[in-house]
Amino acid sequence: MVSQGLGRIVIRYSRVGNKVYTKFFIYIPTSVAKDSSFPFKPGERVIIRIQDNKLIVEPAELEEKT
């Protein structure tokens, strides 16, 4: 069974010096984020792209430092 829930897009503004920055957040319902098949961990970096009018979120592959 696919876990699903109703999320929300939220905009927050932060002021640094004389500049105001806009931040966008996607809230994921707890029931989805705590599902055993949820593929991300808190703080994990992700790649976000738009493809065929869909939002795609994938784990970011970290480059190995040599």
Secondary structure by P-SEA (a helix, b strand, c coil): cbbbbbbbbbbbbbbcccbbbbbbbbbbcccccccccccccccbbbbbbbcccbbbbbbbbccccc
